[in-house]
Amino acid sequence: MNPPVPAPTEADYEGGVVPIQCSGWLPETPPATYRALHGDVEADVVVIGAGLAGSSLTLHLAELGVDVVTLETKQPGNGASGRNAGHVQTYLDALEPLQDWPDKGRRFIDFFIQNRNIVFDLCRKHGIDGDAAKSGIVEAAYRKHTSLERKTAQWKSFGYDVDIVTTSDMKALLGTEKYQYGVHWREGGRVNPYLFTNGMIAAAVRAGARIYGDSPVLACDKQRQCWRVSTAKGSVLAPQVVICTNGHAGNSFFPALARTQYPLVACAMATRPLPPAVLDVVNPARVAMTQFPTGLYPLVIDGRNRIITATIPHPGGAQCADTYFSYFVRYLRRTYPQIRDARIELEAYWTGMTANSSSVYHADYPKLYHVADGVLALMNLGTWGNVMGPQLGMNVAQALASDRQQDFILPWKHRSQCVSSDCSSSRPAT
Ligand SMILES: Cc1cc2nc3c(=O)[nH]c(=O)nc-3n(C[C@H](O)[C@H](O)[C@H](O)COP(=O)(O)OP(=O)(O)OC[C@H]3O[C@@H](n4cnc5c(N)ncnc54)[C@H](O)[C@@H]3O)c2cc1C
C-alpha cells in the first residue's frame, strides 16, 4: 500500500511543489520507484533531474552506449513534467525571438520540425503507455486574428497540415459555436506527461542507465578532470554533468543558475470521468484545445474521459482549488449551454512550476548553459516541455556522445552570458 501523502501547505501550492501524488496524472498503480544512491560510483555522464529533459537525455545517452547515472530528488516526473496540462504542441508560437540566433534559428526550426512527433515516436518505439493521442490541436479564438493567419501560412510553407477554420468547422471540432475562428493543427495532441517521463526512464534502465531516486544532489565539486556530484549518502564521479533541474530550487549547488529563471507557478486540475451528457458535447474531435490569445484553461480529454485543464493562479491564491475549478466550470457551461447542469466534479487539483528564460512569454526559448568546463545545464523549457524536453534531451545526448560541440542545436550560452556572478561555486550557501 502507498504511504499516506502529507496535506500540502499554502507554501507548497505557491511554490508549485505540492506532493506529486496530488497530480491528476498519477495512475492507480504507481510506476517503478528507484532506490537512493548509497556509496560512491563512477560514470561517463551524470544527469541531475529526471523530468522530461533529464529522462530523454538519460534514455538517449544509454542507447548511444554512454555510461550514465541519473540522480533525482524524489522520483521521475516529480517536477513540472508530472504536473503539466498534457498538450503536445508540434509548432512554435513565435519565431521572431530566433532572429537573434545564429542563422536566424533555421537549424533549430528544422530540427524541431523534423522531430515534432518525438512524443508519439518514443511511446511507440519503447512501448510506453503514456495515453498519447495524436488527435491534433485547435487554437480557438472568438474573432479573426491576423497573427494567426500569418502563423498558419508560415507553418503551411514548412509543410504542416494546418488550416484556419471558421464557425461551422469549429463547431464540428469543439462542439460549440462560441469560437468563430481558429487554427486546426492536424498533428500534435495529448500525452500523460507523468507516465511518459516514467516510460522514458524505464526504457533508459533497460538500455543500461542507472537511476537513483530520493537522491537530491547537494554539491558538485571539481576533482582534477572530473566532477564529484554528491548526495546525502553517496556520490558520482564523472567528467560530464548535465543539470536538468528546471525551475526547482535544487540547483542551489550552482546558485547563480537560479537567476536564469523566470519562475511561473501554474495550477492544473482534472475532473472525474465525465457523464455522457458532457462527453457527447464537449470537444467531440478530442483535440487538444487552447484559447487564443490568453492561453488560459487549455483543455484535453484523456483516456479516462476526464478533462485536464490549467490556469495561472493569483499570487497568494494558488491553494484555492474551488475558486479555479468553479471559474472553469462556469466557462464550460457558458461555452456549452447544452450540457445544462450535468455533473462536473473535481478529481484532482495541483500546482507546478514552469521556468521561462524570459519575462516576455513569447521570447521564451530553452537554453543550454555552459556552467563550467564539464557542466552543462539544459533549462527553461517554459510551457513547451512535452515536445522540446525529449527533443533537446536527445540532441544533447547525441552531441555529448559524439563529442561535437557544434552538434548542440541550442546556442551555447557561456557562463558569462547566463549570469553575472561566478557559476562555478558549487557548495550551497550555509
Ligand atoms: C501546470 C503546468 C502546465 C503545463 N502545460 C504544458 C503543456 O500542456 N505542454 C507542454 O509542452 N508543457 C507544459 N508545461 C511545461 C512543462 O511541464 C515543462 O516545460 C517541463 O516539464 C520541464 O521539464 P524539465 O525536465 O526541464 O523539468 P522538471 O520536470 O521540472 O524536472 C526537473 C527535475 O529535477 C529534479 N531536481 C531538482 N533539483 C534537484 C536536485 N538538487 N537533485 C536531483 N534532482 C533535482 C526535480 O525533482 C524534477 O524532477 C506545463 C507546466 C506546468 C507547471
PDBQT file of the ligand as one rigid body, heavy atoms in Angstrom, charges set to zero:
ROOT
HETATM    1  C1  LIG A 501       0.648  23.432 -14.795  1.00  0.00    +0.000 C 
HETATM    2  C2  LIG A 501       1.594  23.290 -15.951  1.00  0.00    +0.000 A 
HETATM    3  C3  LIG A 501       1.069  23.103 -17.235  1.00  0.00    +0.000 A 
HETATM    4  C4  LIG A 501       1.954  22.907 -18.314  1.00  0.00    +0.000 A 
HETATM    5  N1  LIG A 501       1.403  22.566 -19.524  1.00  0.00    +0.000 NA
HETATM    6  C5  LIG A 501       2.215  22.152 -20.523  1.00  0.00    +0.000 A 
HETATM    7  C6  LIG A 501       1.663  21.590 -21.700  1.00  0.00    +0.000 A 
HETATM    8  O1  LIG A 501       0.453  21.421 -21.831  1.00  0.00    +0.000 OA
HETATM    9  N2  LIG A 501       2.524  21.227 -22.701  1.00  0.00    +0.000 N 
HETATM   10  C7  LIG A 501       3.881  21.358 -22.563  1.00  0.00    +0.000 A 
HETATM   11  O2  LIG A 501       4.606  21.014 -23.513  1.00  0.00    +0.000 OA
HETATM   12  N3  LIG A 501       4.437  21.869 -21.434  1.00  0.00    +0.000 NA
HETATM   13  C8  LIG A 501       3.633  22.248 -20.413  1.00  0.00    +0.000 A 
HETATM   14  N4  LIG A 501       4.168  22.707 -19.238  1.00  0.00    +0.000 N 
HETATM   15  C9  LIG A 501       5.628  22.854 -19.138  1.00  0.00    +0.000 C 
HETATM   16  C10 LIG A 501       6.363  21.515 -18.970  1.00  0.00    +0.000 C 
HETATM   17  O3  LIG A 501       5.748  20.751 -17.965  1.00  0.00    +0.000 OA
HETATM   18  C11 LIG A 501       7.827  21.809 -18.619  1.00  0.00    +0.000 C 
HETATM   19  O4  LIG A 501       8.401  22.595 -19.639  1.00  0.00    +0.000 OA
HETATM   20  C12 LIG A 501       8.649  20.543 -18.488  1.00  0.00    +0.000 C 
HETATM   21  O5  LIG A 501       8.022  19.620 -17.647  1.00  0.00    +0.000 OA
HETATM   22  C13 LIG A 501      10.031  20.866 -17.948  1.00  0.00    +0.000 C 
HETATM   23  O6  LIG A 501      10.755  19.659 -17.897  1.00  0.00    +0.000 OA
HETATM   24  P1  LIG A 501      12.161  19.608 -17.178  1.00  0.00    +0.000 P 
HETATM   25  O7  LIG A 501      12.660  18.232 -17.332  1.00  0.00    +0.000 OA
HETATM   26  O8  LIG A 501      13.023  20.728 -17.666  1.00  0.00    +0.000 OA
HETATM   27  O9  LIG A 501      11.869  19.970 -15.661  1.00  0.00    +0.000 OA
HETATM   28  P2  LIG A 501      11.079  19.248 -14.484  1.00  0.00    +0.000 P 
HETATM   29  O10 LIG A 501      10.018  18.358 -14.973  1.00  0.00    +0.000 OA
HETATM   30  O11 LIG A 501      10.660  20.327 -13.536  1.00  0.00    +0.000 OA
HETATM   31  O12 LIG A 501      12.162  18.314 -13.842  1.00  0.00    +0.000 OA
HETATM   32  C14 LIG A 501      13.197  18.777 -13.027  1.00  0.00    +0.000 C 
HETATM   33  C15 LIG A 501      13.539  17.646 -12.078  1.00  0.00    +0.000 C 
HETATM   34  O13 LIG A 501      14.711  17.980 -11.361  1.00  0.00    +0.000 OA
HETATM   35  C16 LIG A 501      14.568  17.455 -10.059  1.00  0.00    +0.000 C 
HETATM   36  N5  LIG A 501      15.538  18.139  -9.199  1.00  0.00    +0.000 N 
HETATM   37  C17 LIG A 501      15.523  19.430  -8.811  1.00  0.00    +0.000 A 
HETATM   38  N6  LIG A 501      16.570  19.690  -8.030  1.00  0.00    +0.000 NA
HETATM   39  C18 LIG A 501      17.293  18.537  -7.922  1.00  0.00    +0.000 A 
HETATM   40  C19 LIG A 501      18.474  18.153  -7.231  1.00  0.00    +0.000 A 
HETATM   41  N7  LIG A 501      19.146  19.016  -6.464  1.00  0.00    +0.000 N 
HETATM   42  N8  LIG A 501      18.907  16.881  -7.328  1.00  0.00    +0.000 NA
HETATM   43  C20 LIG A 501      18.245  15.966  -8.088  1.00  0.00    +0.000 A 
HETATM   44  N9  LIG A 501      17.111  16.289  -8.760  1.00  0.00    +0.000 NA
HETATM   45  C21 LIG A 501      16.632  17.550  -8.675  1.00  0.00    +0.000 A 
HETATM   46  C22 LIG A 501      13.112  17.720  -9.725  1.00  0.00    +0.000 C 
HETATM   47  O14 LIG A 501      12.654  16.891  -8.660  1.00  0.00    +0.000 OA
HETATM   48  C23 LIG A 501      12.427  17.413 -11.048  1.00  0.00    +0.000 C 
HETATM   49  O15 LIG A 501      12.014  16.057 -11.130  1.00  0.00    +0.000 OA
HETATM   50  C24 LIG A 501       3.347  22.965 -18.129  1.00  0.00    +0.000 A 
HETATM   51  C25 LIG A 501       3.871  23.177 -16.856  1.00  0.00    +0.000 A 
HETATM   52  C26 LIG A 501       3.016  23.322 -15.769  1.00  0.00    +0.000 A 
HETATM   53  C27 LIG A 501       3.591  23.522 -14.406  1.00  0.00    +0.000 C 
ENDROOT
TORSDOF 0
